[in-house]
Amino acid sequence: MRAAFCKSLEHRRGHCQGVFVEALEERRMLSWGSIPQLIGQDVAVADYPAINGAGEVIAVIDSGWDFSNAQLSGHLWTNPNPNDMAGFPNDVHGWNFYANNNNVADLVSHGSQVSAIISGSQFTYGGAQYQGIAPGAKILPLEAWGSVSGQPSVAFDENVGKALTYLVDLIEAHPSYNIVALNLSIHAYDQASYIANEQPQILELEKLGVYIAAASGNDASTTSVSYPAAEAGVNAIGGVYGDGASVDTVTPQTNRSSKIALLAPSIDTPIIDYGAVGITTIGPAGDGTSYSTPYVTGAAALIKEINPNFMPAQITQILQQSGQDVYDPASGLTFKRVNLGAALAMAYATTPADVPFLGPASSLPGVLQAENFDNGGQSIAYNNPSRGDATGLYRNTTMSIQRCNDRRRGYEVANTKAGEWMNYSVNVASAGSYSLSARMANAVAGARFHIELDGVNVTGEMTVPDTGSYTSWATVSKSGIVLAAGNHTLRFVFDRNAGRRGYGGDLNWISVTAS
């Protein structure tokens, strides 16, 4: 590994100049450990020293936080508004759902170990340098178990479910906290317990744009992974050897199947408080996907720092496309192992794409819920120039989304202004003549909008009537619109506000029917 590290330094020295050469020479003197070299952390820190997760918060649902450990000092999240969450008095550093109080002290050590891999300070082990993947990020510890025998169990899943609910409510109430990722180095008692206690909140966090990484499990299965890693929108993380004769091969205990999103080092990972809480020691981890998961969670936070518009699926795509192929003979599958340096380079070179919010493109004829506009970020999938009225209630976007009282209920896009727009990826079943309708509300007459298909205005300017209030609704329609079959991008554009200081109207849904 030392030879490979020197070779990578020589390669980078060839295209760096001046202060960059000096910085690389200094980094070389520090002698990174084998695991940082394997995953390209040495390259990432040298080439992108300013990318460290600063300003981001990562939630860790686990066994809590070791307040006595120097490696974790300065990395704990502090709530700017404690006491504003009903039922959680003085939640300064998160909450303990195992004991139902605000003391998140770690009685097991597992949560502290995981947190240090994500965001720990630099330390030396075996004469080499190590540090957390995103040392500038803060950790929000949500404690769900307080004894080794507490996980997994149905009671544990209930605690995890409560922690997930707290996290959803916290993000919805305070989008500005910038909680970008969730680490789940845990597994549920079984699928039924997961569905009953955790699944609804996981699905809500996905809608809010939170990157979720979960341990694939340690049952040595070659055909399946554990829950919550088995959930469709959760990234299942498996483990590889970080050193020795078996380096970069899947570890024996790793659960693996086609559901695996990424691999990262697990066995022999240096972890803090090995054996006893309160004693500042470091030792090698056993074979557990708990330790591979935080490598990916931290990497996702760094990519999100490079471009906050990246959505979870785009982050995973970058990590996979930049990763190293690892063939696993036990399952006959090839997986991607994280390469942090290559991932950050790709993130800088990647422009977020406009992609459907909920899986495939929406089928037309049909109804498009206003709040389900595409993913991709500001000025790519949607546009809100003011960026000042996002609520975070349903999704983390700059658009304002509110609960809707109309007959379909659900949510609406509200507080709109002229110049705002949303894209919807659609698939038109067959070419023909269609009617387009929009369900609108406005307290003043005079607002205007139009609808485009692939950049072509197909409706002309349409008027939003005075419906009497923002809770009274009317349907505005236009017929005889010719649409071509196939995949398209439908864009809803707010053209004119109602009155001098009015709004462009609230939008509940768009309906497309055959004329």
N, C-alpha and C positions, 0 to 999 in steps of 0.2 A: 504494500500500500504506500510506503514511503517513496518508492521509486515512481509510482504512478502520480503521486502528489507533486514531486519535483518536476516531472514531465509536464504536468498541467501548468505549473508555474512558468516553465520555460516557454510554453506555447503562448501564454498571456503576456509574458514579457516582450514577445515579439511585436505585439500590436499596441502596447501601452507606452506612454511617454511621460517624462518629467515626474511630477508628484505621484502619478499612478505607479510607476516603477518603484519609487521609494516606499509607497504603501505596501506593495506586494512583497518587497524584501523584508519589511518589518513583520508582515503576516507570516512569512516563511519561517522566521526565527521563533515564532510561537508554537510551531509544530502541532497542527491540528491532529485530533484522534482519528482512528480508522473509520469510525462511523460517519463523522462529518465529511471526510474525504469521499466515502462511498456515495453519499447522497448529494455531493456537490455543494455542501454548505460553505466550505472554504472558498469556493469560487464566488458564491452568492455574496458573502460578506465582503470580499475583496472588491468585487465589481460593482456592488450596489450597497455601499455602506450606509446610505441614508434610509434604506428600506428595512425597517425593523419592527413594524407593527405599531409604531407610536400613534396615539389617538384612537386606537381600536380596543374593543373589549371582547374577550372570549369567555363564554360561559362553560363551566366544567361541572357537570352533574356527577358527583362521586362521593368520596368520604370526607371532604373538607380541606382545610388549609393548615399547614404547620407554621404558626406565627413565630417560632423560635429559629427557623432555618435561615441562614444568611443568604443562601442562593435564591430564596423567594422574597427577601426583603425588598420593598419598593415596587413589587409587581402585583399587589393586591388592589382590586377595584374598590373605590370608596363611593358610595351612593351620594350624589349631590343633593338628593331630596329624600332623606330617610323619613319614614312615618307617613308618606303619602299613599302607600299601598295598603288598602284596608285589610286588617288582620295580620299585618306584619310590622309591629311597632319597632322602631329603631333598627331597621334593616340596613345598617351602615355598610356591611360587607356581604350582603346576600342573606341567606336564611338556611337554618338547619331544619329540614323536614323530618329528620329521624327523631329529634328531641323537641321539635316545634318551638324553637327559640332562635335568637339572633346570634348564637355562639357557633361559629362554623369551624371550631378547632378540630383538627384531624386526629381521630383516635385509632386509625387503621394504618395510615401512611400512604395508601394507594393514591388518593386524590392529590396529595402533595407531589408524589413522584410524577404523575401525569402532568400536573401544572408546570413543574420545572422543565420537562421536556419541551413544553410549548413556549415558556417565557422566562426560564430561569437565567440568572446571571452567569457570567463566565466562571468556570472552575477547572481545576486540573485533576486528572485521573490517569494513573499509570504513566505519569510523565508527559501527558499530552493535553491539549486544550479542547474543552467542550463548552457549549452554551446553548440556551434555548433557541428554538427556531425563530421566534418572534419576540426577542427580549424587550422590545419597546412597548408591547401590548400589556394590558391589564387583565387579570383573571377575576372573573365573577364566580366564586365557589358556591354551589348549591348542594348542600350535604343531604344525601339520601340514605346512607348507611353508616353505622357507628361501631360495628363489630365484624370480625372476619366471617362469622356465621350468618350475617345479615343479608348476604347477596349470593345467589339470587333467591328470591322468594316472592310470593304474592304481595306480602307486606312491603317488600322492597319496591316492587313495581308500583304500588300505590304511592309510595313516597316520591318515586321518580315522576309519576304523573302529576303530583302536586307541584313539584319543582318546575316541570314543563309549563304548567298553567301559570305559575308565577312569572316565568320568563316571557311567555306570550303577552301577559298583561303589562309587564314592565316595558317591553318593546313598543307595544301599542300606545302606552301612555307617554313614553319618552323616546321617540325615534332618534333624537339628538345624542343619546348615549352611545350610539354607533356600536351596538352589539352585533358583530359580523359573523360569528361562528359559534358552534356548540360542539363540545367534545363529549362523546359517550363511550368511555372505555369500560363499558358494562354490558350485561346482557340480561334479557328478561327471563322470568321463570319458564314461560312457554308462550306460544303464539296467542292463545286465548287471553292470557293475563296481559300481554302487551296490547292487544286490541282493546281490551276493556279499560286499561288504565293510561296508556301512553299514545296510542295512534292518533286520536283527534288533535291533540296538541302538536304532535310532530307535523301533521299536515298543515296546521296553521302556521308553524314556524317556516315551513317551506314557502308558503304564500308570502310571508314577510321578507323573504330573500335571505334567510339565515343559512349559512353553509353548515351542514350537519355531517360529521364523521363518526362512525361507530365501529367498535371492535367486531371483527367477523366471528369471533368465538374460538375456544381452545379445546374442541372435542375431536380434533384430528379428522374431521369429516372432509371427504373429497368431492361431495356432491351438494352441500348446503352450507348456509351461514346462519348465525343466530339472529334473533330479533333484539334490538331494533335495526340492526344492520341489514336485515332482509327486506325492510320497507323500501318501496320502489324509489322514493326520492332521497333516501339516506345513502351516503357513501360508505360501503363496507370495506374495511381496511384489514389486510392480512399482513403477516410478518415474514421477514427474511433474516438470515444470519448476517450480522454486521461485520464479521471478521472470521479469521481462521480458514480451515480447509473447505468449509461449506459456505463460504461467503457468497451472498446474493442468491441463495437458494431458499425456497419456501421452507419454513420451520415445520417440524413434524406435527405439532399440536394445532397449527393454523387450520381453521375451517376455511374451505375454499370451494368456489363454484363460479359459474359465469357471472354471478352477482358481485364478485370482487371488483371494486373500482380501482384500487391502488394497493401497492405493497410498500412497506417501509421497515427499517430495522426493528427487531423486537428483542430476541434473545441476546444477552450480554450487553444490552444498553445500560450505560452507567446511570443509576438512579439514586436519589437522596434518601436518607433515613432508612437505610436497608436494615431491617430487623427490629428496630425500636424507634418510636416517635420520641422526639426530644433529644436525641443523640445525633449530632451532625456528622454523619458518616455517608460514604458513597460506596456502592457495590454493584455488581453486575445483576441485571434483571434475569429472571427465568424466561422460559418460552411462553410468552403471552402476548396476544394481539392488543392488550391494553396499552402496551408500550409503543407499538407501531402507529396506533391511531393518532396520538398527539403530534407526531411528525407531520402528518397530513393536515391536521387542523391548523397548525402554525403556518404551514406553507400556504394554505388557502388565505389566511389573513394577510400575508405579505402580498399576494397577488391582488387581493381586494384593495390594499393600500396603493398599489400602482394605479389602479383604475377602479374607483368606487362604483362605476356603472356595471362592472362584471357581475353577472348573476351566478348562482351556484353551479348550474350546468356548464357554463362557460369556463368557470374556474377548474372544474374537473376535467374538461376537455383539454385545457392548457397543460395540466399536470400529466395527463395521459399522453398527449402528443409529444411532450418533452421528456417523458420517462424512458427508463431502460427496460427492454424486454427481458422477462424472466420466465423461462419455460419450466413448468412443473410436471415431471413425469408421472407423479401419483394421480393427477387429475387429467393429464393430457392437454392442459390449457396453458396459454401464455398470458402472463399478466404484465402490468407496467409498474415498475418501481420508481419512486420519486427521485428526480434529479433537480435539486433546488436551483442551482445556478442556471441550468438550461430553462427551467420553468419561468424564472424572472425575466430572462432575456426574451422568451416568447411572449410573455405578458406585455412587455414594452412594445413589441412589434405587432400586437394583435389589436384590432379595432373590434369592440363588441358588436355582435351581429343582432339584427332584429329577428327574434324567434318567438313562436307562440308561447303564451303564458301557461296554458294547461295542456301540455302534450302536443298532439297533432293540430294542424290547422282546423278551424271551425268549419263545419259543413254548411253550405248554403244550397237551397233555401233553409232558413233557420233563424234563431235569435242569438244575437251577440250581447252578453251582459256588459254594460259599459265599463265596469271595473276590471274586466278580464282582458284589457289591452295587452299588447305584446311585451315581452321582456327585451332588454337591450340597453335601457338607460335613457337619461335625458338627452334630447335632440337626436336620438336614434330610433327609439320605439314610441316615444311620446315627447311632448314639448310643453313645458311650463316655464316661461322666461323668468317669472318672479321667484320661483323656487321657495316661496315663503309660506305656502298654505298646505303643505303636506301634513296629513294627520297620522300616518302610520297605522291606521286602524285595521286595514286589510292587507296592505302591501307597503313595503318600504320604497316609495317613489316620490317624486316631487309633485305629482298630481294629488289633488285633494279628494279623498274618498270618504264618504259618510254613509251611515246606515240610512236605508230608504223605507218610507212608509207606504209606498205604492203597492198595488195589488200583488206584484211579484216579490215585493219586499227585498231582502238581501241588501245590496249596497248600490250607491250611485256615485257618479263623478260630479262634484259640486264646486261652487265658488270659481267657476271658470271665467276666463277673460279672453278677449279677442287675441288671436295669435296662438292660442293653445291648440294642440291636436293629439290624437291617439291613433296608433296603428293596430289593425287586427289582421292576423294571417288567416285567410279563408280559402276554401276549396269549393268552387262552383260546380255543382253536379253536371249541369248541361247548359249549353248556350241557349239564350232566349231572352224574352222580355220579362222584367221583374218590377215589383213595387218595393221601394225602400221606405221604412217608417222609423221615426225616432220618438221615443217617449221622453217628453221634456217638461220642465217646470220653470217658471220665472215670475217674479212679482211685478215686473214692468214689461210693457210691450216694446218691441223694437230690436231685439237680438236677432242675429243672423248666423247661419251655419251652412256648410255644404259637405258633401261626401265625395271622396275621390276613390278611384280604383287604379292602382299602379301609376299614380301621379296625374291621372286625368279626371277632371271634375265631371262627374256623371249626373249630378242632380241640379246643378246651378244653385244660386243662392236661395235658401229656404228660411222662412220666418218663424221665430218662436213666439207664440201668442202670450199675452198676459193671462196666466192661469190663476191669478189671484194671490198666490203665495208660492213659496218654495216647497210646500207640502201638498200642493194641488197639481194634478198632472193632465197633460193633453198629448195626443198622438199627432205628429206632423208627418204627412206622407207625400210621396211623389211616385207616379206610376210611369210605365212605358220606358224603363231604363234597360238598355240592352247590355247584358253581361256575357263575356266569353267563358267557356268552360275551363276548368283547371285551377291551379294555385295562383292566388293574387294577394295583394296587400290592399286592404280597405282602410282608408284614413278618414276619420271624422274631424272636421276643422271648424273651430269657433271663429267666425269672421268679424262680428260686431257686437259690442255690449249694448244692453238695454238702458238707454239714458246715459247721461254724461258720466255718472259714477256707478253705473249698474254692472250687471254680470252678463255673461254670455248664455246663461241658462244651465240648469242641472240636467244631466242625462242619465236615464235609468237603463235603457236598452235600445238596440237597433234591430229591426226585424226586416228580413228579406223574404218576400213571397213571390211566387210565380204570378204574373199578370194574367 
